[in-house]
Amino acid sequence: MKNKVLIVYTGGTIGMVQDANGSLKPYPMRHIYDVVPELRSCAYQIDTCQMENIIDSSNMTPSNWIELAEIIERNYEDYDGFVILHGTDTMAYTASALSFMFKNLTKPIILTGSQLPMGVLRTDGRENIICALELASCREAYIPEVCLFFENRLYRGNRSTKVSAENFDAFTSYNYPSLALAGIRFSFKKHLFLKRPDKPLEVRKNFDRNIAVLKLFPGITPNAVDAILHTKDLHGVIIETFGSGNAPTEPWFIHALEDAIKRDIIILDVTQCKAGSVILDQYEASCDLSRIGVIGGNDITLEAAVTKMMYLLGTYPNDHDHVRRSLTYSLRGEMTIPNENPHN
Ligand code: ASP
């Protein structure tokens, strides 16, 4: 029997056309065979479906993540793998969000897109779709993860980040190696895959949007910090700090964070550096942060930090201690730390 892959189309450049003013706008895709006719002769069966509204990924929200997860959940038993066609702008956020939503995943969910629309002669979309489909249908590898494929690499979804609005290799993963490379053949690095779970799939569908990101810069004012930390209904904040998690040691800044923590707001420290890790207490400039209860985000990406915090606050709204603890664990391979939390 042929392997089966379901393509879920969400929008993005890959399916866009130019409007009368020359701007690119999302367009409903007809069947994938009309766009990539070569796929008619591939060895696996392809079915397609699309999100209710086809969007530029700048408009993605947690409701869209839930819609996507429900499409996959409904079809989970009937397909060997899933390919999500998605705009590149927020693809790493959706990949991260889905990774947290699908607990005990045993089948590949691969997001891809393109920098040029399919109708353009030099489009990168054709290669990206074909490779993503090959990977999603590949019994040899059978990757039990949410991944992102772009240009010639397969990344763990919650480790990936968009790095170029210009080049075809628009994504990278600074803190974890790619899981597979597409050359003449695919070379898989199976030792880097997540372990295949033997428990039943669980799909978690709650996100709490009441979080904020506070990006530090030299000269940031108390007014700016206070405005973020006093956002109405705020439950969590990600502070983007310097280097290995450092921040100003000025008393007004530390007091503002301490006051927020006393108001039960969870604060996670993520570095502005692209590669490397937060190490609280390595410098004096992070000692106060750990003393007052800021949580170190290790080497997590901002995309994974945002979606993980929304996911944990949404899933355990009445147990902030559990949320705090879970932020220190790797739930789906999003951080390089030995202790994985079996309970999440
Ligand atoms: N603005 C587009 C989107 O993210 C960009 C792309 O698809 O590459 O939907």
Boltz pocket constraint, residues with backbone or C-beta under 6 A from the ligand:
constraints:
  - pocket:
      binder: B
      contacts: [[A, 11], [A, 12], [A, 13], [A, 14], [A, 55], [A, 56], [A, 57], [A, 58], [A, 86], [A, 87], [A, 88], [A, 89], [A, 90], [A, 113], [A, 114], [A, 115]]
      max_distance: 6.0
